[in-house]
Amino acid sequence: MYIMIDCDLLASFDFMTDFNGIDRHYPYPFYPAGIYEEDKTKYKSGPASSEYPNLTLSENLTDKYGNILPAGFYMVVISDDLKYLNLYQSNELKARVKIIKLVEEMKTDEELNEEAELIGKIKTYELKKKLKKLRKAQEDYQAFLESEAAKNYASLKDSGKGYYILNYFCYGKKAEGVIQK
């Protein structure tokens, strides 16, 4: 059985003005208006895990120009040029704080030796093709990296003199920034 379709009828049919139902526009139904929350790309999957420290603000911060940094959770990242501490919320830059003091700490000999030993075990077990010992060495190395990441922090304290001090430590870089009230 064959079905004849009139092409002139199809060409004059406007799919966007036909509101007889969404089923007619399968597989790509349209919405009458607006963007729903689930359509925004930042909500399609969960946030990536971050190695940077988080800062929790319990109250709004205002500077001398009247700019407001609302209370919430912020990820603190040092800029590439090592001049600013950037505060991100939902992967959007919300504030920049000028660094007044920066210290780069070196790893101790014990930390360097432990890391080198774990990496050496992984390479040895890869060459010898010992899978159980390789997995154990990889788990140990992952635990070592997580313990290093656990040392990272960011904190904000009121100096009582008209400004806030933002302290930051991440992978050996210790920085201080100032936010004037």
Buried (B, 14 or more C-beta within 10 A) or exposed (E): EEEEEEEEEEEEEEEEEEEEEEEEEEEEEEEEEEEEEEEEEEEEEEEEEEEBBEBEBEEEBEBEEEEEBEEBEBBBBBEEEEEBBBBBBEEEEBBEBEBEEBEEEEEEEEBEEBBEBBEEBBEEBEEEEEEEBBEBBBEBBEEBEEEBBEEBBBEBEEEEEEBBBBBBBBBBBBBBBBBEE
